[in-house]
Amino acid sequence: MPAKKKSSGTKYSAGASKKVEKVMREKNSGTLKSGRSGKKVTSRKQAIAIGLSEARKAGAKVPAKKSAAKKSSAKKSS
């Protein structure tokens, strides 16, 4: 059984965690709004996603967004 590879370094930069921290404070005070619809954000996960997205736009070290898993086509040519 092969040994698991350890990741080197940090996944998120200090700037990214500061941005998420700021967004979480906004969420808790009830001032955080969703980008498109402008509705109030109540979900913790959504608030974190918004913070990471803002950090990514600002150029902080954040891993790339996880894209939706691609579905393999049901019909395969035989």
GROMACS elastic network, one bead per residue, 0.5 to 0.9 nm:
[ bonds ]
;  ai    aj funct       b0    kb
    2     5     6  0.88639   500
    7    10     6  0.81886   500
    7    11     6  0.87128   500
    8    11     6  0.87407   500
   10    13     6  0.69603   500
   10    61     6  0.89287   500
   11    61     6  0.73111   500
   11    62     6  0.64926   500
   11    63     6  0.65559   500
   12    15     6  0.80972   500
   12    16     6  0.60745   500
   12    17     6  0.69007   500
   12    60     6  0.79007   500
   12    61     6  0.54901   500
   12    62     6  0.50581   500
   12    63     6  0.72009   500
   13    16     6  0.52220   500
   13    17     6  0.65864   500
   13    18     6  0.87876   500
   13    60     6  0.62510   500
   13    62     6  0.68129   500
   14    17     6  0.52126   500
   14    18     6  0.62088   500
   14    19     6  0.86739   500
   14    60     6  0.81920   500
   14    61     6  0.83508   500
   15    18     6  0.50910   500
   15    19     6  0.62336   500
   15    20     6  0.87497   500
   15    55     6  0.71523   500
   15    60     6  0.59544   500
   15    61     6  0.78018   500
   16    19     6  0.51098   500
   16    20     6  0.63133   500
   16    21     6  0.85798   500
   16    51     6  0.76183   500
   16    52     6  0.64302   500
   16    54     6  0.83869   500
   16    55     6  0.51074   500
   16    56     6  0.76736   500
   16    58     6  0.88872   500
   16    59     6  0.89416   500
   16    60     6  0.56685   500
   16    61     6  0.67470   500
   16    62     6  0.68189   500
   17    20     6  0.50742   500
   17    21     6  0.60219   500
   17    22     6  0.85959   500
   17    51     6  0.83344   500
   17    52     6  0.81188   500
   17    55     6  0.83694   500
   18    22     6  0.61905   500
   18    23     6  0.86744   500
   18    51     6  0.88555   500
   18    55     6  0.87821   500
   19    22     6  0.51430   500
   19    23     6  0.62806   500
   19    24     6  0.86502   500
   19    51     6  0.55828   500
   19    52     6  0.72336   500
   19    54     6  0.72950   500
   19    55     6  0.60853   500
   20    23     6  0.50809   500
   20    24     6  0.60900   500
   20    25     6  0.86418   500
   20    47     6  0.77789   500
   20    48     6  0.58617   500
   20    49     6  0.83048   500
   20    50     6  0.78111   500
   20    52     6  0.62671   500
   20    54     6  0.85220   500
   20    55     6  0.78527   500
   21    24     6  0.51524   500
   21    25     6  0.63474   500
   21    26     6  0.87943   500
   21    48     6  0.85350   500
   21    51     6  0.78296   500
   22    25     6  0.51911   500
   22    26     6  0.64118   500
   22    27     6  0.87805   500
   22    51     6  0.78205   500
   23    27     6  0.62025   500
   23    28     6  0.86689   500
   23    32     6  0.70674   500
   23    47     6  0.64349   500
   23    48     6  0.73206   500
   23    50     6  0.74950   500
   23    51     6  0.56467   500
   24    28     6  0.61597   500
   24    29     6  0.86030   500
   24    32     6  0.83189   500
   24    44     6  0.77356   500
   24    47     6  0.62599   500
   24    48     6  0.70850   500
   24    51     6  0.79450   500
   25    28     6  0.51292   500
   25    29     6  0.62178   500
   25    30     6  0.85588   500
   25    31     6  0.88121   500
   25    32     6  0.85832   500
   26    29     6  0.51847   500
   26    30     6  0.61108   500
   26    31     6  0.52441   500
   26    32     6  0.50512   500
   26    33     6  0.88227   500
   26    47     6  0.88804   500
   27    31     6  0.60097   500
   27    33     6  0.81907   500
   27    40     6  0.82812   500
   27    41     6  0.65659   500
   27    42     6  0.69036   500
   27    43     6  0.84971   500
   27    44     6  0.79938   500
   27    47     6  0.67583   500
   28    31     6  0.77962   500
   28    32     6  0.81954   500
   28    42     6  0.85014   500
   29    32     6  0.78492   500
   30    33     6  0.83460   500
   30    40     6  0.70729   500
   30    41     6  0.77192   500
   30    42     6  0.80366   500
   31    40     6  0.70649   500
   31    41     6  0.82594   500
   32    38     6  0.89160   500
   32    39     6  0.84791   500
   32    40     6  0.59396   500
   32    41     6  0.57935   500
   32    42     6  0.84618   500
   32    47     6  0.79079   500
   33    36     6  0.88719   500
   33    37     6  0.82154   500
   33    38     6  0.51608   500
   33    39     6  0.53555   500
   33    41     6  0.55109   500
   34    37     6  0.59671   500
   34    39     6  0.53155   500
   34    40     6  0.62078   500
   34    41     6  0.59810   500
   34    46     6  0.88577   500
   34    47     6  0.88322   500
   34    50     6  0.82023   500
   35    38     6  0.56498   500
   35    39     6  0.81007   500
   35    50     6  0.85821   500
   36    39     6  0.82200   500
   37    40     6  0.89527   500
   38    41     6  0.87113   500
   41    44     6  0.82252   500
   41    46     6  0.71421   500
   41    47     6  0.67838   500
   42    45     6  0.89809   500
   42    46     6  0.78019   500
   42    47     6  0.77470   500
   43    46     6  0.52208   500
   43    47     6  0.63060   500
   43    48     6  0.88104   500
   44    47     6  0.51408   500
   44    48     6  0.63499   500
   44    49     6  0.87051   500
   45    48     6  0.51659   500
   45    49     6  0.62044   500
   45    50     6  0.86775   500
   46    50     6  0.61843   500
   46    51     6  0.86494   500
   47    50     6  0.51160   500
   47    51     6  0.62719   500
   47    52     6  0.87291   500
   48    51     6  0.50430   500
   48    52     6  0.61782   500
   48    53     6  0.84913   500
   49    52     6  0.51801   500
   49    53     6  0.60360   500
   49    54     6  0.85988   500
   50    53     6  0.50583   500
   50    54     6  0.61938   500
   50    55     6  0.86077   500
   51    54     6  0.51763   500
   51    55     6  0.61742   500
   51    56     6  0.85751   500
   52    56     6  0.60130   500
   52    57     6  0.85964   500
   52    60     6  0.89093   500
   52    62     6  0.70775   500
   53    56     6  0.50307   500
   53    57     6  0.62928   500
   53    58     6  0.86604   500
   53    62     6  0.87175   500
   53    65     6  0.87260   500
   54    57     6  0.51192   500
   54    58     6  0.62240   500
   54    59     6  0.87551   500
   54    60     6  0.89088   500
   55    59     6  0.63246   500
   55    60     6  0.53254   500
   55    61     6  0.78387   500
   55    62     6  0.73274   500
   56    59     6  0.51636   500
   56    60     6  0.54869   500
   56    61     6  0.70325   500
   56    62     6  0.60271   500
   56    63     6  0.85074   500
   56    64     6  0.84936   500
   57    60     6  0.75696   500
   59    62     6  0.83183   500
   62    65     6  0.86726   500
   63    66     6  0.85879   500
   64    67     6  0.87355   500
   66    69     6  0.85051   500
   67    70     6  0.83927   500
   68    71     6  0.88768   500
   71    74     6  0.85054   500
   72    75     6  0.86878   500
   72    76     6  0.90000   500
   73    76     6  0.66967   500
